[in-house]
Each structure stands twice: as structure tokens, then as C-alpha cells.
Amino acid sequence: MSYTAAEFGNELIIGGEIDSVDNRYMPFSAVWDGTKWKYGKFVLDAEPFCLYTFKNNLYIGGLFKTADNILVNGIFKWDGKIIHPFDSGIQGSIVSIRGK
């Protein structure tokens, strides 16, 4: 089950309770490039519940503790290349991120 989706870098990123897409193992996230599914841009240890694009960055919130083996505790910013944690993260899970 997909919980969230966002456009980032001319691709559609989906996240949620995902095991596989197009018969390929893709845990928790996947990317649609307009013609085919690709592996997610980062590896999470649990579900993301929300994706939000703001000022050329993607903000990810959810139930996860790590992203690419970096401790993020439920929230991080991704600039397209690097994961940026928010200090020690949060206790719990983020289910929504909204702008104005």
C-alpha cells in the first residue's frame, strides 16, 4: 500500500508499505521516471508516511528510524544526493507535512 507520493527532480517518488514494484523488490519507496519504475533514492528501515517538496529539497516523514543507515528518527531532508537529519529526529512518527 502506498501512503504518499511527491514529484521531485522530474520523477514521481512513492512511499509506503511497499514490498515490490513491477515484480522487483523495492522496500518502502520507488521512483517512476515517466517510463519505468526504479529503486528508491534512499533505503529506509520502515514506512514513510509523507513526502513534501520545498525549495528543491524533499522532506520525508514516517515511522522509520534510519535512512541509508543514518539515524534520522522519523524525519529528514534529501537534496537529491545527501540525507540531512534534523538533529536527533523525533520520538514517534510523522504522518503529514504541509506548507501554506
Jmol script that loads the backbone (N, CA, C; Angstrom):
load data "model"
ATOM      1  N   MET A   1       0.845  -1.167   0.000  1.00  0.00           N
ATOM      2  CA  MET A   1       0.000   0.000   0.000  1.00  0.00           C
ATOM      3  C   MET A   1       0.897   1.239   0.000  1.00  0.00           C
ATOM      4  N   SER A   2       0.642   2.152  -0.899  1.00  0.00           N
ATOM      5  CA  SER A   2       1.379   3.413  -0.946  1.00  0.00           C
ATOM      6  C   SER A   2       0.655   4.443  -0.088  1.00  0.00           C
ATOM      7  N   TYR A   3       1.402   5.161   0.736  1.00  0.00           N
ATOM      8  CA  TYR A   3       0.833   6.182   1.593  1.00  0.00           C
ATOM      9  C   TYR A   3       1.008   7.584   1.025  1.00  0.00           C
ATOM     10  N   THR A   4       2.063   7.780   0.252  1.00  0.00           N
ATOM     11  CA  THR A   4       2.420   9.132  -0.133  1.00  0.00           C
ATOM     12  C   THR A   4       3.145   9.151  -1.475  1.00  0.00           C
ATOM     13  N   ALA A   5       3.096  10.293  -2.127  1.00  0.00           N
ATOM     14  CA  ALA A   5       3.797  10.479  -3.394  1.00  0.00           C
ATOM     15  C   ALA A   5       4.146  11.955  -3.542  1.00  0.00           C
ATOM     16  N   ALA A   6       5.250  12.229  -4.229  1.00  0.00           N
ATOM     17  CA  ALA A   6       5.647  13.611  -4.493  1.00  0.00           C
ATOM     18  C   ALA A   6       6.512  13.641  -5.745  1.00  0.00           C
ATOM     19  N   GLU A   7       6.395  14.729  -6.486  1.00  0.00           N
ATOM     20  CA  GLU A   7       7.272  14.941  -7.627  1.00  0.00           C
ATOM     21  C   GLU A   7       8.556  15.578  -7.122  1.00  0.00           C
ATOM     22  N   PHE A   8       9.684  15.034  -7.597  1.00  0.00           N
ATOM     23  CA  PHE A   8      10.972  15.594  -7.221  1.00  0.00           C
ATOM     24  C   PHE A   8      11.955  15.302  -8.345  1.00  0.00           C
ATOM     25  N   GLY A   9      12.570  16.336  -8.875  1.00  0.00           N
ATOM     26  CA  GLY A   9      13.549  16.152  -9.947  1.00  0.00           C
ATOM     27  C   GLY A   9      12.973  15.491 -11.179  1.00  0.00           C
ATOM     28  N   ASN A  10      11.774  15.881 -11.592  1.00  0.00           N
ATOM     29  CA  ASN A  10      11.097  15.326 -12.771  1.00  0.00           C
ATOM     30  C   ASN A  10      10.784  13.840 -12.655  1.00  0.00           C
ATOM     31  N   GLU A  11      10.712  13.339 -11.433  1.00  0.00           N
ATOM     32  CA  GLU A  11      10.323  11.959 -11.194  1.00  0.00           C
ATOM     33  C   GLU A  11       9.247  11.937 -10.125  1.00  0.00           C
ATOM     34  N   LEU A  12       8.487  10.851 -10.085  1.00  0.00           N
ATOM     35  CA  LEU A  12       7.476  10.651  -9.062  1.00  0.00           C
ATOM     36  C   LEU A  12       8.030   9.668  -8.047  1.00  0.00           C
ATOM     37  N   ILE A  13       8.114  10.090  -6.806  1.00  0.00           N
ATOM     38  CA  ILE A  13       8.597   9.226  -5.736  1.00  0.00           C
ATOM     39  C   ILE A  13       7.388   8.802  -4.917  1.00  0.00           C
ATOM     40  N   ILE A  14       7.250   7.486  -4.713  1.00  0.00           N
ATOM     41  CA  ILE A  14       6.176   6.984  -3.869  1.00  0.00           C
ATOM     42  C   ILE A  14       6.776   6.315  -2.648  1.00  0.00           C
ATOM     43  N   GLY A  15       6.026   6.321  -1.565  1.00  0.00           N
ATOM     44  CA  GLY A  15       6.496   5.691  -0.345  1.00  0.00           C
ATOM     45  C   GLY A  15       5.350   5.080   0.417  1.00  0.00           C
ATOM     46  N   GLY A  16       5.644   4.058   1.186  1.00  0.00           N
ATOM     47  CA  GLY A  16       4.625   3.420   1.993  1.00  0.00           C
ATOM     48  C   GLY A  16       4.975   1.987   2.318  1.00  0.00           C
ATOM     49  N   GLU A  17       3.940   1.209   2.537  1.00  0.00           N
ATOM     50  CA  GLU A  17       4.090  -0.206   2.866  1.00  0.00           C
ATOM     51  C   GLU A  17       4.274  -0.968   1.559  1.00  0.00           C
ATOM     52  N   ILE A  18       5.432  -0.779   0.951  1.00  0.00           N
ATOM     53  CA  ILE A  18       5.735  -1.341  -0.363  1.00  0.00           C
ATOM     54  C   ILE A  18       6.774  -2.448  -0.196  1.00  0.00           C
ATOM     55  N   ASP A  19       6.516  -3.592  -0.814  1.00  0.00           N
ATOM     56  CA  ASP A  19       7.498  -4.672  -0.833  1.00  0.00           C
ATOM     57  C   ASP A  19       8.177  -4.760  -2.197  1.00  0.00           C
ATOM     58  N   SER A  20       7.338  -4.689  -3.252  1.00  0.00           N
ATOM     59  CA  SER A  20       7.899  -4.801  -4.597  1.00  0.00           C
ATOM     60  C   SER A  20       7.062  -3.968  -5.569  1.00  0.00           C
ATOM     61  N   VAL A  21       7.729  -3.558  -6.631  1.00  0.00           N
ATOM     62  CA  VAL A  21       7.082  -2.822  -7.709  1.00  0.00           C
ATOM     63  C   VAL A  21       7.568  -3.446  -9.015  1.00  0.00           C
ATOM     64  N   ASP A  22       6.626  -3.703  -9.920  1.00  0.00           N
ATOM     65  CA  ASP A  22       6.972  -4.298 -11.212  1.00  0.00           C
ATOM     66  C   ASP A  22       7.770  -5.595 -11.016  1.00  0.00           C
ATOM     67  N   ASN A  23       7.361  -6.386 -10.016  1.00  0.00           N
ATOM     68  CA  ASN A  23       7.980  -7.668  -9.674  1.00  0.00           C
ATOM     69  C   ASN A  23       9.443  -7.557  -9.235  1.00  0.00           C
ATOM     70  N   ARG A  24       9.849  -6.385  -8.746  1.00  0.00           N
ATOM     71  CA  ARG A  24      11.211  -6.212  -8.222  1.00  0.00           C
ATOM     72  C   ARG A  24      11.117  -5.738  -6.777  1.00  0.00           C
ATOM     73  N   TYR A  25      11.971  -6.261  -5.930  1.00  0.00           N
ATOM     74  CA  TYR A  25      11.991  -5.897  -4.519  1.00  0.00           C
ATOM     75  C   TYR A  25      12.408  -4.434  -4.370  1.00  0.00           C
ATOM     76  N   MET A  26      11.507  -3.618  -3.816  1.00  0.00           N
ATOM     77  CA  MET A  26      11.764  -2.197  -3.583  1.00  0.00           C
ATOM     78  C   MET A  26      11.105  -1.824  -2.259  1.00  0.00           C
ATOM     79  N   PRO A  27      11.770  -2.086  -1.143  1.00  0.00           N
ATOM     80  CA  PRO A  27      11.126  -1.856   0.153  1.00  0.00           C
ATOM     81  C   PRO A  27      10.899  -0.376   0.454  1.00  0.00           C
ATOM     82  N   PHE A  28       9.671  -0.032   0.765  1.00  0.00           N
ATOM     83  CA  PHE A  28       9.238   1.244   1.306  1.00  0.00           C
ATOM     84  C   PHE A  28       9.245   2.439   0.356  1.00  0.00           C
ATOM     85  N   SER A  29       9.953   2.388  -0.781  1.00  0.00           N
ATOM     86  CA  SER A  29       9.890   3.504  -1.721  1.00  0.00           C
ATOM     87  C   SER A  29      10.280   3.056  -3.124  1.00  0.00           C
ATOM     88  N   ALA A  30       9.780   3.790  -4.111  1.00  0.00           N
ATOM     89  CA  ALA A  30      10.103   3.518  -5.508  1.00  0.00           C
ATOM     90  C   ALA A  30       9.987   4.825  -6.291  1.00  0.00           C
ATOM     91  N   VAL A  31      10.550   4.829  -7.483  1.00  0.00           N
ATOM     92  CA  VAL A  31      10.578   6.031  -8.320  1.00  0.00           C
ATOM     93  C   VAL A  31      10.043   5.701  -9.707  1.00  0.00           C
ATOM     94  N   TRP A  32       9.135   6.537 -10.200  1.00  0.00           N
ATOM     95  CA  TRP A  32       8.635   6.430 -11.578  1.00  0.00           C
ATOM     96  C   TRP A  32       9.285   7.552 -12.369  1.00  0.00           C
ATOM     97  N   ASP A  33      10.054   7.209 -13.410  1.00  0.00           N
ATOM     98  CA  ASP A  33      10.774   8.226 -14.177  1.00  0.00           C
ATOM     99  C   ASP A  33      10.010   8.698 -15.414  1.00  0.00           C
ATOM    100  N   GLY A  34       8.767   8.252 -15.562  1.00  0.00           N
ATOM    101  CA  GLY A  34       7.956   8.613 -16.716  1.00  0.00           C
ATOM    102  C   GLY A  34       7.783   7.467 -17.685  1.00  0.00           C
ATOM    103  N   THR A  35       8.695   6.483 -17.606  1.00  0.00           N
ATOM    104  CA  THR A  35       8.582   5.313 -18.473  1.00  0.00           C
ATOM    105  C   THR A  35       8.715   3.992 -17.722  1.00  0.00           C
ATOM    106  N   LYS A  36       9.436   3.991 -16.600  1.00  0.00           N
ATOM    107  CA  LYS A  36       9.638   2.736 -15.867  1.00  0.00           C
ATOM    108  C   LYS A  36       9.860   3.009 -14.372  1.00  0.00           C
ATOM    109  N   TRP A  37       9.637   1.960 -13.560  1.00  0.00           N
ATOM    110  CA  TRP A  37       9.895   2.021 -12.123  1.00  0.00           C
ATOM    111  C   TRP A  37      11.368   1.790 -11.856  1.00  0.00           C
ATOM    112  N   LYS A  38      11.905   2.530 -10.899  1.00  0.00           N
ATOM    113  CA  LYS A  38      13.292   2.372 -10.473  1.00  0.00           C
ATOM    114  C   LYS A  38      13.315   2.244  -8.953  1.00  0.00           C
ATOM    115  N   TYR A  39      14.423   1.779  -8.442  1.00  0.00           N
ATOM    116  CA  TYR A  39      14.597   1.671  -6.994  1.00  0.00           C
ATOM    117  C   TYR A  39      14.514   3.051  -6.355  1.00  0.00           C
ATOM    118  N   GLY A  40      14.089   3.078  -5.105  1.00  0.00           N
ATOM    119  CA  GLY A  40      14.011   4.329  -4.366  1.00  0.00           C
ATOM    120  C   GLY A  40      15.370   5.002  -4.260  1.00  0.00           C
ATOM    121  N   LYS A  41      15.354   6.270  -3.984  1.00  0.00           N
ATOM    122  CA  LYS A  41      16.583   7.062  -3.921  1.00  0.00           C
ATOM    123  C   LYS A  41      17.336   6.885  -2.608  1.00  0.00           C
ATOM    124  N   PHE A  42      16.660   6.338  -1.590  1.00  0.00           N
ATOM    125  CA  PHE A  42      17.266   6.107  -0.283  1.00  0.00           C
ATOM    126  C   PHE A  42      16.648   4.848   0.296  1.00  0.00           C
ATOM    127  N   VAL A  43      17.374   4.194   1.186  1.00  0.00           N
ATOM    128  CA  VAL A  43      16.913   2.951   1.793  1.00  0.00           C
ATOM    129  C   VAL A  43      16.410   3.258   3.195  1.00  0.00           C
ATOM    130  N   LEU A  44      15.134   2.940   3.442  1.00  0.00           N
ATOM    131  CA  LEU A  44      14.524   3.160   4.750  1.00  0.00           C
ATOM    132  C   LEU A  44      14.321   1.824   5.448  1.00  0.00           C
ATOM    133  N   ASP A  45      14.245   1.862   6.791  1.00  0.00           N
ATOM    134  CA  ASP A  45      14.008   0.638   7.544  1.00  0.00           C
ATOM    135  C   ASP A  45      12.538   0.458   7.934  1.00  0.00           C
ATOM    136  N   ALA A  46      11.675   1.385   7.541  1.00  0.00           N
ATOM    137  CA  ALA A  46      10.229   1.292   7.777  1.00  0.00           C
ATOM    138  C   ALA A  46       9.532   2.295   6.855  1.00  0.00           C
ATOM    139  N   GLU A  47       8.204   2.355   6.976  1.00  0.00           N
ATOM    140  CA  GLU A  47       7.403   3.128   6.040  1.00  0.00           C
ATOM    141  C   GLU A  47       7.558   4.645   6.175  1.00  0.00           C
ATOM    142  N   PRO A  48       7.639   5.340   5.025  1.00  0.00           N
ATOM    143  CA  PRO A  48       7.437   6.784   5.033  1.00  0.00           C
ATOM    144  C   PRO A  48       5.936   7.047   4.897  1.00  0.00           C
ATOM    145  N   PHE A  49       5.432   8.021   5.613  1.00  0.00           N
ATOM    146  CA  PHE A  49       4.017   8.368   5.533  1.00  0.00           C
ATOM    147  C   PHE A  49       3.784   9.651   4.747  1.00  0.00           C
ATOM    148  N   CYS A  50       4.815  10.488   4.621  1.00  0.00           N
ATOM    149  CA  CYS A  50       4.612  11.745   3.903  1.00  0.00           C
ATOM    150  C   CYS A  50       5.893  12.174   3.199  1.00  0.00           C
ATOM    151  N   LEU A  51       5.703  12.739   2.018  1.00  0.00           N
ATOM    152  CA  LEU A  51       6.772  13.335   1.225  1.00  0.00           C
ATOM    153  C   LEU A  51       6.325  14.752   0.894  1.00  0.00           C
ATOM    154  N   TYR A  52       7.247  15.701   0.997  1.00  0.00           N
ATOM    155  CA  TYR A  52       6.894  17.090   0.736  1.00  0.00           C
ATOM    156  C   TYR A  52       8.064  17.777   0.048  1.00  0.00           C
ATOM    157  N   THR A  53       7.823  18.384  -1.104  1.00  0.00           N
ATOM    158  CA  THR A  53       8.853  19.103  -1.843  1.00  0.00           C
ATOM    159  C   THR A  53       8.794  20.580  -1.482  1.00  0.00           C
ATOM    160  N   PHE A  54       9.966  21.145  -1.141  1.00  0.00           N
ATOM    161  CA  PHE A  54      10.043  22.554  -0.768  1.00  0.00           C
ATOM    162  C   PHE A  54      11.438  23.062  -1.080  1.00  0.00           C
ATOM    163  N   LYS A  55      11.517  24.125  -1.884  1.00  0.00           N
ATOM    164  CA  LYS A  55      12.792  24.769  -2.237  1.00  0.00           C
ATOM    165  C   LYS A  55      13.855  23.758  -2.687  1.00  0.00           C
ATOM    166  N   ASN A  56      13.514  22.951  -3.687  1.00  0.00           N
ATOM    167  CA  ASN A  56      14.439  21.991  -4.296  1.00  0.00           C
ATOM    168  C   ASN A  56      14.943  20.914  -3.346  1.00  0.00           C
ATOM    169  N   ASN A  57      14.196  20.652  -2.287  1.00  0.00           N
ATOM    170  CA  ASN A  57      14.510  19.565  -1.372  1.00  0.00           C
ATOM    171  C   ASN A  57      13.262  18.723  -1.173  1.00  0.00           C
ATOM    172  N   LEU A  58      13.471  17.470  -0.809  1.00  0.00           N
ATOM    173  CA  LEU A  58      12.368  16.580  -0.488  1.00  0.00           C
ATOM    174  C   LEU A  58      12.436  16.285   1.007  1.00  0.00           C
ATOM    175  N   TYR A  59      11.329  16.511   1.694  1.00  0.00           N
ATOM    176  CA  TYR A  59      11.237  16.234   3.127  1.00  0.00           C
ATOM    177  C   TYR A  59      10.446  14.946   3.298  1.00  0.00           C
ATOM    178  N   ILE A  60      10.973  14.031   4.095  1.00  0.00           N
ATOM    179  CA  ILE A  60      10.382  12.720   4.264  1.00  0.00           C
ATOM    180  C   ILE A  60      10.089  12.507   5.741  1.00  0.00           C
ATOM    181  N   GLY A  61       8.854  12.113   6.044  1.00  0.00           N
ATOM    182  CA  GLY A  61       8.473  11.815   7.417  1.00  0.00           C
ATOM    183  C   GLY A  61       7.804  10.460   7.482  1.00  0.00           C
ATOM    184  N   GLY A  62       7.955   9.779   8.612  1.00  0.00           N
ATOM    185  CA  GLY A  62       7.320   8.475   8.735  1.00  0.00           C
ATOM    186  C   GLY A  62       7.701   7.725   9.984  1.00  0.00           C
ATOM    187  N   LEU A  63       7.600   6.420   9.889  1.00  0.00           N
ATOM    188  CA  LEU A  63       7.816   5.507  11.004  1.00  0.00           C
ATOM    189  C   LEU A  63       9.270   5.044  11.110  1.00  0.00           C
ATOM    190  N   PHE A  64      10.072   5.301  10.114  1.00  0.00           N
ATOM    191  CA  PHE A  64      11.443   4.793  10.020  1.00  0.00           C
ATOM    192  C   PHE A  64      12.364   5.395  11.083  1.00  0.00           C
ATOM    193  N   LYS A  65      13.439   4.685  11.359  1.00  0.00           N
ATOM    194  CA  LYS A  65      14.492   5.170  12.256  1.00  0.00           C
ATOM    195  C   LYS A  65      15.749   5.561  11.476  1.00  0.00           C
ATOM    196  N   THR A  66      16.016   4.827  10.371  1.00  0.00           N
ATOM    197  CA  THR A  66      17.220   5.102   9.593  1.00  0.00           C
ATOM    198  C   THR A  66      16.902   5.310   8.114  1.00  0.00           C
ATOM    199  N   ALA A  67      17.758   6.089   7.470  1.00  0.00           N
ATOM    200  CA  ALA A  67      17.738   6.284   6.024  1.00  0.00           C
ATOM    201  C   ALA A  67      19.177   6.117   5.554  1.00  0.00           C
ATOM    202  N   ASP A  68      19.395   5.170   4.663  1.00  0.00           N
ATOM    203  CA  ASP A  68      20.753   4.817   4.228  1.00  0.00           C
ATOM    204  C   ASP A  68      21.675   4.580   5.423  1.00  0.00           C
ATOM    205  N   ASN A  69      21.154   3.908   6.438  1.00  0.00           N
ATOM    206  CA  ASN A  69      21.882   3.565   7.668  1.00  0.00           C
ATOM    207  C   ASN A  69      22.305   4.780   8.499  1.00  0.00           C
ATOM    208  N   ILE A  70      21.705   5.922   8.248  1.00  0.00           N
ATOM    209  CA  ILE A  70      21.933   7.126   9.046  1.00  0.00           C
ATOM    210  C   ILE A  70      20.757   7.277   9.995  1.00  0.00           C
ATOM    211  N   LEU A  71      21.008   7.479  11.281  1.00  0.00           N
ATOM    212  CA  LEU A  71      19.935   7.652  12.246  1.00  0.00           C
ATOM    213  C   LEU A  71      19.238   8.987  11.998  1.00  0.00           C
ATOM    214  N   VAL A  72      17.944   8.925  11.661  1.00  0.00           N
ATOM    215  CA  VAL A  72      17.168  10.133  11.367  1.00  0.00           C
ATOM    216  C   VAL A  72      15.900  10.234  12.225  1.00  0.00           C
ATOM    217  N   ASN A  73      15.468   9.127  12.807  1.00  0.00           N
ATOM    218  CA  ASN A  73      14.298   9.089  13.692  1.00  0.00           C
ATOM    219  C   ASN A  73      13.070   9.812  13.145  1.00  0.00           C
ATOM    220  N   GLY A  74      12.557   9.331  12.032  1.00  0.00           N
ATOM    221  CA  GLY A  74      11.253   9.766  11.561  1.00  0.00           C
ATOM    222  C   GLY A  74      11.180  10.950  10.631  1.00  0.00           C
ATOM    223  N   ILE A  75      12.272  11.697  10.444  1.00  0.00           N
ATOM    224  CA  ILE A  75      12.227  12.840   9.524  1.00  0.00           C
ATOM    225  C   ILE A  75      13.629  13.175   9.024  1.00  0.00           C
ATOM    226  N   PHE A  76      13.701  13.523   7.726  1.00  0.00           N
ATOM    227  CA  PHE A  76      14.960  14.025   7.175  1.00  0.00           C
ATOM    228  C   PHE A  76      14.676  14.812   5.904  1.00  0.00           C
ATOM    229  N   LYS A  77      15.677  15.568   5.492  1.00  0.00           N
ATOM    230  CA  LYS A  77      15.636  16.321   4.241  1.00  0.00           C
ATOM    231  C   LYS A  77      16.602  15.643   3.282  1.00  0.00           C
ATOM    232  N   TRP A  78      16.178  15.541   2.011  1.00  0.00           N
ATOM    233  CA  TRP A  78      17.027  14.961   0.979  1.00  0.00           C
ATOM    234  C   TRP A  78      17.152  15.983  -0.138  1.00  0.00           C
ATOM    235  N   ASP A  79      18.383  16.320  -0.506  1.00  0.00           N
ATOM    236  CA  ASP A  79      18.617  17.334  -1.531  1.00  0.00           C
ATOM    237  C   ASP A  79      18.794  16.741  -2.927  1.00  0.00           C
ATOM    238  N   GLY A  80      18.571  15.453  -3.047  1.00  0.00           N
ATOM    239  CA  GLY A  80      18.764  14.760  -4.317  1.00  0.00           C
ATOM    240  C   GLY A  80      20.011  13.908  -4.311  1.00  0.00           C
ATOM    241  N   LYS A  81      20.881  14.149  -3.336  1.00  0.00           N
ATOM    242  CA  LYS A  81      22.127  13.385  -3.226  1.00  0.00           C
ATOM    243  C   LYS A  81      22.424  12.967  -1.786  1.00  0.00           C
ATOM    244  N   ILE A  82      22.188  13.886  -0.852  1.00  0.00           N
ATOM    245  CA  ILE A  82      22.611  13.676   0.537  1.00  0.00           C
ATOM    246  C   ILE A  82      21.412  13.718   1.475  1.00  0.00           C
ATOM    247  N   ILE A  83      21.423  12.832   2.462  1.00  0.00           N
ATOM    248  CA  ILE A  83      20.413  12.821   3.528  1.00  0.00           C
ATOM    249  C   ILE A  83      20.864  13.781   4.617  1.00  0.00           C
ATOM    250  N   HIS A  84      19.954  14.668   5.015  1.00  0.00           N
ATOM    251  CA  HIS A  84      20.235  15.648   6.060  1.00  0.00           C
ATOM    252  C   HIS A  84      19.289  15.396   7.237  1.00  0.00           C
ATOM    253  N   PRO A  85      19.792  14.803   8.334  1.00  0.00           N
ATOM    254  CA  PRO A  85      18.942  14.593   9.512  1.00  0.00           C
ATOM    255  C   PRO A  85      18.613  15.919  10.194  1.00  0.00           C
ATOM    256  N   PHE A  86      17.544  15.927  10.958  1.00  0.00           N
ATOM    257  CA  PHE A  86      17.186  17.060  11.807  1.00  0.00           C
ATOM    258  C   PHE A  86      17.592  16.709  13.225  1.00  0.00           C
ATOM    259  N   ASP A  87      18.784  17.125  13.618  1.00  0.00           N
ATOM    260  CA  ASP A  87      19.332  16.776  14.938  1.00  0.00           C
ATOM    261  C   ASP A  87      19.123  15.290  15.200  1.00  0.00           C
ATOM    262  N   SER A  88      18.460  14.940  16.302  1.00  0.00           N
ATOM    263  CA  SER A  88      18.245  13.527  16.618  1.00  0.00           C
ATOM    264  C   SER A  88      16.865  13.047  16.173  1.00  0.00           C
ATOM    265  N   GLY A  89      16.151  13.838  15.370  1.00  0.00           N
ATOM    266  CA  GLY A  89      14.846  13.431  14.859  1.00  0.00           C
ATOM    267  C   GLY A  89      13.748  13.630  15.889  1.00  0.00           C
ATOM    268  N   ILE A  90      12.765  12.746  15.864  1.00  0.00           N
ATOM    269  CA  ILE A  90      11.621  12.849  16.767  1.00  0.00           C
ATOM    270  C   ILE A  90      11.381  11.503  17.442  1.00  0.00           C
ATOM    271  N   GLN A  91      10.620  11.511  18.491  1.00  0.00           N
ATOM    272  CA  GLN A  91      10.148  10.274  19.114  1.00  0.00           C
ATOM    273  C   GLN A  91       8.719  10.070  18.631  1.00  0.00           C
ATOM    274  N   GLY A  92       8.465   9.021  17.883  1.00  0.00           N
ATOM    275  CA  GLY A  92       7.154   8.780  17.294  1.00  0.00           C
ATOM    276  C   GLY A  92       7.274   8.735  15.785  1.00  0.00           C
ATOM    277  N   SER A  93       6.191   9.097  15.109  1.00  0.00           N
ATOM    278  CA  SER A  93       6.234   9.110  13.642  1.00  0.00           C
ATOM    279  C   SER A  93       5.482  10.316  13.110  1.00  0.00           C
ATOM    280  N   ILE A  94       5.942  10.828  11.987  1.00  0.00           N
ATOM    281  CA  ILE A  94       5.315  11.962  11.326  1.00  0.00           C
ATOM    282  C   ILE A  94       4.366  11.417  10.261  1.00  0.00           C
ATOM    283  N   VAL A  95       3.128  11.873  10.269  1.00  0.00           N
ATOM    284  CA  VAL A  95       2.165  11.374   9.295  1.00  0.00           C
ATOM    285  C   VAL A  95       1.782  12.428   8.251  1.00  0.00           C
ATOM    286  N   SER A  96       2.189  13.695   8.455  1.00  0.00           N
ATOM    287  CA  SER A  96       1.846  14.721   7.488  1.00  0.00           C
ATOM    288  C   SER A  96       2.838  15.872   7.559  1.00  0.00           C
ATOM    289  N   ILE A  97       3.192  16.394   6.394  1.00  0.00           N
ATOM    290  CA  ILE A  97       3.979  17.619   6.284  1.00  0.00           C
ATOM    291  C   ILE A  97       3.246  18.478   5.275  1.00  0.00           C
ATOM    292  N   ARG A  98       2.913  19.696   5.654  1.00  0.00           N
ATOM    293  CA  ARG A  98       2.173  20.593   4.739  1.00  0.00           C
ATOM    294  C   ARG A  98       2.794  21.969   4.748  1.00  0.00           C
ATOM    295  N   GLY A  99       2.679  22.635   3.623  1.00  0.00           N
ATOM    296  CA  GLY A  99       3.092  24.019   3.509  1.00  0.00           C
ATOM    297  C   GLY A  99       1.881  24.930   3.470  1.00  0.00           C
ATOM    298  N   LYS A 100       2.101  26.185   3.120  1.00  0.00           N
ATOM    299  CA  LYS A 100       0.985  27.136   3.031  1.00  0.00           C
ATOM    300  C   LYS A 100       0.055  26.796   1.908  1.00  0.00           C
TER     301      LYS A 100
END
end "model"
wireframe off; spacefill off
backbone 0.3
color backbone group
